[in-house]
Amino acid sequence: MSIETRNPASPDSVVAVYTETRTTDIDALVIKAQSAQRQWSAIPQPERGRLIDQYLNALEARGEDIARIITLEMGKTLTESRGEVAKSIAEGRMVQQRAAAAIGELLPSQVPGVTAYSMRRPRGVVVGINPWNFPFGTPVRKSIPALVYGNAILLKPASQTPGAVQLMADIAADLLPEGLVQAVIGSGSMGESLCGHPGVHAVTFTGSVAVGKRVAAAAVSHLAEVSLELGGKNPVILNDASRLDVALDQIFTAAFALCGQRCTAISRVIVHRDLLKQTVDGLVSRATDIIPSDGTVEGARMGPLSSRSQLDDVDAFVSRAREAGATVAAGGQRLELVQGGYFYPPTVLSGVTPDMEIAREEVFGPVLSVLSFDTLDQALQIANDVAYGLTSCLYSEQAPVIERFLSESESGMLHVNAGSFPENHVPFVGIKDSALGVGGSNGPSTIQFYTTEHAVYRKGQA
């Protein structure tokens, strides 16, 4: 069977056709990965690092091809796709540099003549389940640390955006042991079958909470290690700002980059009542200045949503918010542009209250809700009173306010006077319904996911 991808800016345009992996092929894929992993882990880490550098260089050399397939299949602008490629390669190099650091520690022993220490080994075969919104960035985040620490990886892309992962696997086949990096293309059920295979030792998943729970259940059925990176309902508390325009620029970009289809996108502005009107007016003026267009057009500032279902979901969220009493201050209805693309404008909702669905559930689209507060207690209560805990932001120049935010905001990533964009070398982590397990992407804790820990007691003679 085959999978056909289409351009969300022009749904009648077929982008590519891929051969779908059959469920009956999974055993062979895992066996191939196991063989490659044994060969790979026997190579000293510095030499593995040299080969990974070559792999990253080869990916970078194909950067424009990767960016173009991202835009054609997912819809984000070429500028955003090129940025995704550049950031991903930089993250991979950061991980590679970190792998040269010391691993394990020497410990005092209770027994004379015994040296006690810890060491780490590769887990084995890793499965990486990837989302459609970062079809290159997320697979790189999963594959490079897996390879650095001596594992093989099976990469399952979203069925609507397999192109980047297929290119990654093709390039790896020319440079790395056969079967070390493999693409598994198919439906979500294919991913669950893969995660449930007893020859898989670790599963790293990025996507929705509902699917993540199913993936975790499949992996835990044979006690594979699990790392889940899930959704968010990310707030920014706008308490005070001497340069409000600068703050609004950063908030707007953090909300509407990639058409709001980032798990770290700001979706709630919780603003002090004294700044409410200025904030709404400022966000509206920025929103009305952007008209979505085909992402392949150079200079496009916002592309389409990724699919018809995504467009329908976002439109329904806004309709229900309006019915619940929110005011559509900007945007708020799908755009009828040429070629039937899935376009939705930057949308600002005012008059939102904390109990509304739009203030509590992840929309994953270009929709920003504005809520107001009178006291910091209220602001923190509103920010924390959701199921998610991925990222949060604060704008304030008052030290006591900042300290309370850092102590009380229920998020894995905390940004003060900056938008919600993660850096290449810093842990990407969430709490509550936004994550499970040690982070499986970038940051120092990745070694805990991609390796197993061992205690050694060594004596010279019996």
N, C-alpha and C positions, 0 to 999 in steps of 0.2 A: 504494500500500500504506500501511498505518497501523501505528503502534507504540502499544501499550497499556501504561500503567504501573499498578502495584498497590501497595497499602500493605503494607510488610513486617510491620507489626504485625497486619494482618488481610488476608492474601493474597487472599481472595475479593473484596475491595473494589477496584473499578477506580477509579483516581484521575483519569486523563485519557487521551485518545486524540489522537495527533499524526500528521500526514501525514509519511511517510518521504520523504526526498530520494532521487531516483533517480540512479543513476550517470550516466545520460545528461544530467542537469541540471548536472553539475559545470562543464562549459565555460561555460555561461551564467552561473553564479554567479561564476566567476573573472573573466569579462569585465566583469560588473557591478561587481565589487570594484575592478578596475583603473580603470574610469571614475570611480568615487567617490573613489578614492585620488588621482587627478590633480587633481580639484577640491578635495579636502581639503588636500592638501599646498601648494596655492597660497595658502591662507589664512594670514596671518601667525600665528605661534605664540601670541601673546597673545590673539588673537581665537579661535583654536582652544581655548585654555584656558578662555575664557569659555563656549564652547559645551559643553565637557566638564564644567564646573561645573554647568551646567544639567542635563546628562545625569545626573550623580551625584545632584543634588537630586531629580530625577524618580525615580531608583531608590530613593532613601531614602524618598520619599513612598509608594512601593509596598512598603516594607519588610515589613510584616506579611503581605501577599499572598505575597511571595517566601519568607519564613520558613515559612509554612504549606505551600507546595508542596514546599519542601525536606523538611520533616518527613513529609509524606504519601508522598513518593516514595522517600526514602532511609531514614527511620526515626529519625533523631536527635531528641532532645527539642526542644520549641519554644524552650526557653531557649537551647539550643545553636544552633539555627537563627537565632534573633534575634541571638545573639552573632556568628555568621558574617556576617550582613548588616551589622551595625554595624562590625565590624572591616574588612570588605571596602571599605566606603565610606570609612572612615578611611585605609586603605592607598591607595585611589585618589586621595584628596586630597593625601596625602604625595607621590605620584608627580607630580601636577599642580604642586605647589609647586616640586619639584626641577627641573622643566623650564624654569623661569625662570633657572636658573643659566647661567653662561658655558659655551659649547660650543666646543671647538677650542682651539688655542694658537698664538701667534706664535712663529716660530722664526728664528734668525739665518741669513742666506743667505751662501753662499760667493761670490756674484756681486754686484758693486757695482750699486746701483740696483734690486735685486730684493727684494721682500718675500715671504717664505715663511711660510705658515701652513697649519694643517689645518682642515678643516671636515667636517661630517657631514650626510648626506642621509637621508631616509626610505628604508627598504628597498623598500617597495611593498605587496605583498599578503602578509599573514601568516595562517597557519593555526594555530589554537589547539585542541589535542586535550585534552579535560578529563575528569577522573575522576568517579566517582559520589559520593565521600565529601565533597567540597566543591563541590556543583553550582552555587553562586553565587560563592563566594570565589575559586576558581581561575580561572573565566572573567573575573572582574573584574581579577585580577592580570595576566592576559594582555592583555585588551582595552584597559585604560586607558593603560598605557605605549605600546601600539601606536598608539593614537589621539593621544596627546600628541606623539609624534615624527613624526606625519604619515602613518601607514599606514592601510590598510583591514584588516579582520580577518574571517575566516570561523571561527566558533566551532562545534566539533563536541562536543556533550555526550555523556556516556555514555547509552546507549539506555534505561537504567532510570531516569534522572533528567534528562530534557530540559526540564522545566518552567521552571526558573530562567533558562536560556539563551534559551528562547523568549520569556519576558517581557523579557529584556534587549534582544533584537532588535526586538521590537514597540515598546518605548519609544524605542529609537534611531531607528526609522523615522519617528517623529513630530518628532524634534529635529535629526537629523544628515542629511547627504546620503544619498540613497537608495543602498543597497548597501554603505555603509561598515561596518556591523556586520550580519552575516547568520548565521542559525542553520542548520546542516547536520545534520539528524537522520537517523541510520541506524546500521548495524552497524559493527563494527570494520573490516571490509573496506572500507566506504565511506570511513573515515578514511584508510586507506592509499592509496586511489585519489586522494583529495584532496591528500594530501601529495606524491604523485608527479606532480602536474600541473605542467607546465613554466611556467605562469604564476604559480606560487606562489614567493615569494622567501625565506620564512623559515617554519620550523615549530617551535612550542613545544608540548611534550608533557609531560603529567603522568600517571603510571600505573606499571604493572609493568615490570620489566626486559625480560621476553620481548617484550612488545608494543612497548616503546620501541625495541628493536633493529630490529624490522620497520619501524616508522615512520621511523627514521633511515635505513635502507637505501632506502626509497622517496624520501625527501627528497634524499639525497645523489646519487641517480641523475641528478638535474639540478642538482646543486651548490647546493641551497638551504641557507641557514644553519639550524643545528639547535640547539635547547636541550632537553635531557631532564632532567626531575625525576622520579626513580624511587623505589625502595623503601628500606627501612632495617631494621636489626636493632639498635635503639638501646639502648645500655647506660647505666646509672648506676652509678658506683663510689661506694659508701658506705663511706668510710674512717674518718671520725670525725664526730661531731656533738654539740655540747653540748646541743642541743635536738632530740633524736631524733624526737619526735612531730611537730614542725614539718616536718622533712625527710621523714618518712613521709607526711604529708598531701600534700606537694608531689609526691612520687614517685607516690603512688596516683592523684592527679588526672591527672598526665601519662601514666600508663599506661592509665587507663580512661575518660577523656573520649571522647565519641563512640563508646562501646562498643569502644575500642581501635582504631578504624578511622581512625587518622591515620598518615601516613607518618612523622611525628616522634614517635609514641607510644613511651614507654619500654616495652621488652619484656624487658629483662634487668636484674635487680638483682644487682650483684656486690658482696657485702658482706664486710667484715672478719669473720673468724671470731668475734671477741670480741662482735660485735653481731648474730650470726646469729639466735639464738633470739628476741631482742627484735624484730628486723626481721620475721621470719616471723609471729610472734604479732601484731604491730601491723598488718601487711598483711591478715592473715586477719580480724581484728576489723573492719577497714574494709570488706572484701569482703562479709562476711556481713551487713553493715548495709544493703546495697543490693539491692533486688529490681527487675529490669527491668520496664518496663511500656510501654504505648502512648505514644509520644512526644508525641501531641497532648493528652494529659492534663496540665493545668497542674500544675507541681510535680514532674513525673516526673524522676527522677535518672539513669536510663539507659534508652535505647530498645532496639529489637530490632537484630539484625544486618540488613544491607541486603537479603539474598536467601537463598533456600534453599541455593544452592550455597555461599554464604559460611558459613552455619550448618553445612553438612556438612563443609566444609574445616576449620573451627575444631574441631569435635567429633573429626574424624579425627586432627588434630594432637595433641590432648590424649590420645586413646586410645593413639597410638603412643608418646607420652612416658611414659605409665604403663607400657606394656610394656617400655620401655627402662630403667625403674628409677626414674623420677621419682615423687614422692609428691604426690598431689592434696591440698593443705592446705585449699583452699576451692573451692567450685564444682565444675567438672569434668564436668557433663553438661547437655544441653539441657533447657530448661524446657517443660513442657506447660502453657501458659497458654491462655486463651480465644482463640477465633477462629484457632487454628493459626499464630500469629505466630512469627517466627524469633528466639526469645529464648534467650540464653545468659548465665549469671551471671558476675560477676567471678570469675576463676579464678586461684588462686595455686598454683604448683608449686614444691615444695622438693626438695632432693636432686638438683638438676639438675647435670650435669657438662658441661664445654665441648664434648665430642665429640657430645653428643646433637643430633638434628635440631632439637628445640624450642629449643636454644640457638644455632642457626646460621641457621635459615630464617625468613623473615618470615611470621608467622601472620595478622596484620591482623585481630585480634579481641581480646576482653577476657581475655587470657592473659598472666600475668606470671611469668617464671621467676626463681628465686632461686638464685644460685651463691655460693660462698664462696671467700675467699682468705686467705693468711697474710702475703704481702709485696706491696708496691706493684708490683714487677716482675710478679708473677703476675696482679694485677688488670689491668694494662695489656695483658698478653699475651692474657688472656681477652677483654677489650673489643675489641681490634683484630683478633682472629683470625676474622673473618667477611668475606664478600665486600663488605658494604655499608659506607658511610661518610657517613651523613647527619648525625645529631646524636648528641651524647653529653653526659653530665652527671657532675659530681663533687660530692660532699659532703665537705668537709674544711675545717678552720680552720688547717691547717698550710701555711705559705708554700712550703716545698720541695715538698710534695705537689702543690699547685696549679700550681707552675711546671712540674713534670714532666708533669702532665696537659695543660697548654696546649701544651707542646712535642711531646708524643708521641701524644696521642689522635688516631686516624685518622678524623676526622669533619670535615665542612664547617662545622658549627655546634657551638660548645663552650659549655656552661653550667656555671657554678660556683655551687654553693649555690642553685640555682634549677631549676625544672622546664623541660621541653623545649618551651616555647612561644615562637615567633618574634615579634619586634616588627614594627610596621608599616613602619618605614623602614630596616630592617637587611637586608642581603643574605640571601636564602634560597638556600643553596648546599650542595652535597654533593660528595664525592669517591668514588673507587673505583666500584663498581657502582651508586651512588646518583645519579649525574648525568653529564651530558656537555655540554660547551659552557659559554658564559657564562650565568649565571642569567637566565632570561627572565621573572622576576616582579618582585619589589620590590628596592630597593637601588640604589646609584649605578651599578652595572655594567649595568643594564638598557639604557642608551643604546647600549652596544656591540652588543647583540643587535638592537635595533630600528632601528638606523641603520647606514649604511656610512660609512667614513672616507675622506677625500679630501685629498691634498696639493696645495696651490696655490702656484705660482710666478708672481708678478705684478710686471710692470715697466711703468713709465709709458708708454714708447714703444719702438719697435723699435731 
